[in-house]
Structure formats: structure tokens, C-alpha cells
């Protein structure tokens, strides 16, 4: 048969020199007239050079891509189901299908085609490049940034072939300081081309990039591509249907990046999940898109109009996009659609972020990551079973859990299996903590606005029930909102007495351990260690009871063990122990605030009681008598916490 590839080497254990660059009837490639033949049984076949006649690979051969493989105009490369091509590591290792050529990747769900370097590491090789004859804003016969290839024409129905069930891994080799290959690069590809069920994994640059053209893509999975998952420019006007993007590594660029002229491409059902924050959708210059079925989970920024282009160019569900909206609906693309990818990631099942409007029950056997805000809205309920561990991304104020008015939380920890929510390193200020918003009374009135999240709180139902929290340990909270405001470990806004709070530890917070903003809720068994502002804080007329509090200060510079402010609604503290090895102030009461305290034990503070604004000391009762500014308050019984094993739980 005629030689189909220039510079083909058929390597066998004894005859490698003989076969390199040669052709014979023993070649293990078939032209389209020989598909029923039987090839020899080689150890491997090296692919590189130019294909000048139609060629069909053999799925039984272990191919090695040793350089650039170019499919020339007028020629078709057919790759049957189950074929595997292992690419050498190198800048000039790629497959290109030139203008006028075709590729036919015949993968199936059970037997996809795989193109990967041996290790699948980002940037190992150049990926797959297709060049077409459709329109692009670069004009006719433009020159590509990769390989200097020619692309672009006037035929928007141009057909570069068919690609089904293809996995590309480890692509994105760097060309120069400004350019890299992508996993799949589509230059002016026309709508006659079929591309569906594609996986692009671990690329050093984009997963897929459209340079103009009209081609559409269906069922696209993109995992840990280090620049953009989906990128387009030069007036691409096709459609992407059913795309799933997964980001679990730091430093990626975006899930979507669009640039240049807006030819209004369509995105139908696009789910993107990040465990590392980042930006989801970025539009440059005048680019835009019409998007439906959008779900963004775990990103710090949902939409970025990079060059201040018109936001009206971006339509989501037929409404002009809102950069201030998170678009955190439930996933619109079922991950099971990509079960044919045998090495895809699975972190998407563990990411917590978005809005809970129904009931969400976690699984203690899953290692969850809180990547952004998780907000339980009116009518929603979040259930966290005993033993669940949630790692909060150290994303500062973007990462928190909030239970809004009418929502509920049910933390079902036990002393033996507490629930833990912590940043990885448990450093103060890593994340925002837990906020609960209720309908009880507060001196701020009805429908007040919280300093965190702008949440609405306060009402007239002092028996309001926001749920139950038992055996919870929180670490690394207190992210700073602005110069005057920070999150706390636990923030309770007008939370009612129907709410249960038992066995809660807040450790290494950069602001307060717990703060009550009005409300009537009570709490039992609270442990606070090295919170940098106040351990226990209240304001706005809180009038509940805290029973069994233990506070430990071993770090310099904290504020107080207890700070109270505002109107005195006479809350109660029973069995309050605070111990400092670094001095400081134990109890501070501001304005008219006060409390009734029974069995207090203070140790190691320079100041035990401070009436900050010279409010009446008579508002503070200790064991039935008025407090004294000179009291030592070390005659009470120190709280025994030796049985509080739940406070020692960590990730």
C-alpha cells in the first residue's frame, strides 16, 4: 500500500532501524480500502510528520506521538474507538488538522479515544489543533499563533470532521512567553463539524479555545486547566451545550473567558465548580453571550467585565447579567453525563457554596470544602450530622455560612463525634464563621440590617426557632469586612429562645468568639480559646442566659473575655470561668449594659471589671450583690472542662 505518513517509525524489538521512515505492506496503518486487513503485532508505533493520504489508526496499537503530526488538506485521519495515543513531552508535539482536512474520532462511551502524555502533567505537549474555512474577524487566510498555520475563510458550514468521546490530558505546552497551546484549539471551524463528549484535563493553558468560526460543542468536561476552561475570540458564534468545569487547584484564570467582538454565542447548561475561589466568567472588550442554565459554585467573582464592556451583551436567562449576583443555583449539568471519563475528579460532590432553599443534608463520610458563602434562606434547612468535617477555604469575607430568617440549621454533633468547621491552617481571619439571623426582638427594631452580608434581622417573635447546634468546633474565623467590622466565630442576630446552642468551641478567631445582637437565645457549654477581640460579646438588648463558659487567653493583645454594650436587658451568666496568662481585661461593660452573674472565676487579668463609659456598676450583679471595680472574682468555683472532649476536635 502507499505510504500514508511521512517519517513514520514502526518500532519493533529487532527491526526499528529498518522500519523508521520506510513503507511496506507490513505497515500497521490502513488506508480506507484496507480496513479489513490484519496488521503486524508491533510493540509501539511512532507518529509524526505529515499525513498525505487517508489514514485509519488501529485501536490495538499503542501509538506514540513523537513530534508534530499534520493532516494535510484533502486528507482524513480516522481514529477508532479505544485508540490510545501517548504524546512525548515537548513544545513541538501536537496534532494539527489543516484547513481542508478532516479528522474522525470515533470514540464511544465504553471506548473513548485518549490523547495524553505519559504522566498527564500540564504543559507536557501541544494538544489537538483544528483549522477551518469559516469566518473570523481576522479575515481570510489568517495566520494562527500556533505553528503559523493558515485559517479562516467564508464557509460557515465548513466541515472539519467529527470528534466523539475524546479525552485530552496534559496539553498546553508553552510556545513562547506570550503563547501556549490549548487542549483543543479551534481556528475558524465551521458548523458542519461535529464535536461532542470531549474531556480536557490538566492543561497548562485553556481547555478549549475558539478563534472565530461557527462550530458548536456538546457535552464538554473541563478539569483543572490552568488558564481558562472555555475561551473564545475573533467573533465565534457557535453554541456550547452541557459543559461542566471543575477547578481544584490554585491560580487558574477563569471558567469562561471571552474577548473581542460579540457575535452572541450561546451557552446552554453550564455548571462550574471551584474549591479555590477565583473568577467564573470574564468578558473582555465588547464580548458577550446568551447563557441559560448557569450554575456557579465556589467562585469569589461570578462575572467580570474586564474592559468595562457593555453588561447588556451578557444575557442570562434572557435577562441582562448582574455582576453582583452569585448565580449559585443547583448544578444544571449532571456529572453522571461524564462517567465515561475514568480518571475525572470527584471534588464537585464535596463543595459547599450557594443557596439552600429546600433541605440539604450532609454526609459525615464526605470531606466537604466550604469555598464561598453558603446561605440557608427562608424555608431552607441545613443538616450536618455527627462527625462531619468541613474545611473552609481561607478566602476571608467571601467564605461563611449564614442562616437567614425563616431558615434553620441542625448540627447533630455528639461529644464523641463533634462537627468541625475550620480553615486548613486554622489561622485567625481565614474565613467568616457562622451567622444566624432570627426574628426575635432587638433594640435596632424590626427588619434591621446586619453589618455582615446586609442580612435582614429582628422582629417580634422572642420564641423564634433557628434550629439546633450541638457539639460544634469552629477554628480560624473572624475575617475583616472593613475597618470597623469583622465576622465573628458565631454571630447571632435577633435569634430566638426556640434555638438550641450546646457544646460550642470557637478557637483562634481574629474577632469575637460569639456575639449576640439582641435576641433571646440561650447557650450552654461554651469554650473560647485565643479569640483576638472579645470571647463573649453582646449588644442591642440581648437577654438570654449562658450557662458554663470557659475562656482561655494565652496570646497577647486580645480585647476582653466579656464585652457588653448598649441597653441592659439583664442577661444571665452562670458558671463563668476566664483565665489569662497574658494579663488584659476580663469584663467590660459599655454604656448602660449589665448582667446577672452567678459563680464567676477570673484568673490572670490586670483588670477584672471595667465600666468603660462609667455606666452604673449596680447593673452588674455578681452572686446576688452589686459588682465592685476592685473585686478579684477568684473565689468562685473554676469550671471543670475535663469532660469537654468535643473542644479538641480538629480537621
Secondary structure, 3 states (H helix, E strand, C coil): CCCCECCCEEECCCCHHHHCCCCCCCCCCECCCCCCCCCCCCCEEEEEEEECCCEECCCCCEEEEEEEEEECCCCEEEEECCCEEEECCCCCCEEEECCCCEEEEECCCCCCEEEEECCCCCCCCCCEEEECCCCCCCCCCEECCCCCCEECCCCCCCCCEEEEEEEEECCCCECCCCCECCCEEEECCCCCCEEEEEEEECCCCCCEEEECCCCCEEEEEEECCCCEEEEEECCCCCEEEEEEEEECCCCCCEEEEECCCCCCEEEEEEEEEECCCCEEEEECCCCCEEEEEEEEECCCEEEEECCCCCHHHEEECCEECCCCCCCCCCCCCCHHHHCCCCCCCCHHHCEEEEEECCEEECCCCCEEEEEEEEEECCCCEEEEECCCEEEECCCECCCEEEECCCCEEEEECCCCCCEEEEECCCCCCCECCEEEECCCCCCCCCCEECCCCCCEECCCCCCCCCEEEEEEEEECCCCECCCCCECCCEEEECCCCCCEEEEEEEECCCCCCEEEECCCCCEEEEEEECCCCEEEEEECCCCCEEEEEEEEECCCCCCEEEEECCCCCCEEEEEEEEEECCCCEEEEECCCCCEEEEEEEEECCCEEEEECCCCCHHHEEECCEECCCCCCCCCCCCCCCCCCHHHHCCC
